[in-house]
Amino acid sequence: MGLAKNNNISFKFSDYLNKNPFNEAIPWFGGDVQTLRDTFIFDGLQAKKDKKILLPINNILSEKFEGDYLLGFLELPEKFDSLKGIVIITHGLGGSTKRFGLKRIARKLVNNGFGVLKLNLRGAGSGRYLAKGNYSARCSNDIISALKFFRKLINSEFKFFLNNKDDIPIFGVGLSLGGTILLNACLDYNSDNSRKLVDGLACVSSPLDLISCSNCIERPRNYLYQKWLIHRLKRQLWDGYRNEGIFLPKLSKKIKGLKTIGEFDAEFTAPSWGFKSLKDYYYQASPIFRIQKLIKNLPPTLLIHSKDDPWVPFEATINLKNSVNESLDKLSILITNKGGHNGFHSNDGCWSDEAVKSWLLSIQQIYSLV
């Protein structure tokens, strides 16, 4: 594994990693089994104290609010006097806050003193009925609007509840495409002051180059993966139209005929978000092409990726790591040989969950909360 050691945070985190390298757990050997492991596990995780939060967002491609919301679930640690901050967690493609991996890392963070907001993206999960349309890899306006509202909410209505802290840091954790979405939102965010969109961001198995990801998922060896993912996307899309009262035979036939993620994005995602074509969408929504130019917009950022990820090629992450200017004090880039896609299952549990938790604790120390 390799870590871009470009700031004090990275040096401290590197020390942690040297003592805790990733090793696959029996019997989860290989990228595919690591990737699929969570689907074989009974999901018994339940949040202890979830508070439903509605976050207002504008209509797609508009500055007009027409009653759309994102749905989040806020869980707080039992000891508010030692609150280390709030972590926004976003899910991946076709996912929601119900995904086992998202709930697992949320539980770890809550148990280590963080509040957690598990966020359903536009059109996802139990928040499907609250907003028209579906999220994209660059739904930055949704994320920025939601986070602005949430920061005000936390620092006002929840201020006494959270022990009257003057300014509670908000961090981001993105799983798979959820990390891409948060990265794009951070890059697109322009603040009137020096405050970033979030105060730290960790991304696990997140695509930096959607073009290479599309080519990868189209490979014959990934046929079953794509079939599974497109089924989830089609169901999410159809549920949305049904909630909006749209029942068109031609539309139904069009949705049923979708065979690939590329077709889904070309027919629905790209045009609904104002992109000229599928190629334009994948290029404009790929952080790799913008990070160097807009790196000033990023908070301290951790990227975790595995070389045997069957869904998301690691080369873009390698290229970014090799091109990072060490004086920028922004990126910690960790690339392991094994781990699959959003897997990283070790004998001590999910290694990436533990790594993200340890990294957040290391950057949290720059805020005088405890």
Secondary structure, DSSP 8 states (H G I E B T S, - for coil): -EE---SHHHHHHHHHHHHS-----TT--SHHHHHHGGGGS------SSEEEEEEEE--TTSS---SEEEEEEEE--S-GGG---EEEEE--TT--TT-HHHHHHHHHHHHTT-EEEEEE-TT-GGGGGGSSS---TT-HHHHHHHHHHHHHHHTTTTTTTTTT-S---EEEEEETHHHHHHHHHHHH---SSS--SSS-EEEES--S-HHHHHHHHTSGGGHHHHHHHHHHHHHHHHHHHHHTT---HHHHHHHHT--SHHHHIIIIIHHHTT-SSHHHHHHHT-GGGTHHHHGGG--SEEEEEETT-SSS-SHHHHHHHHH--GGG--EEEEEESS-TTTT-EETTEEHHHHHHHHHHHHHHTTS---
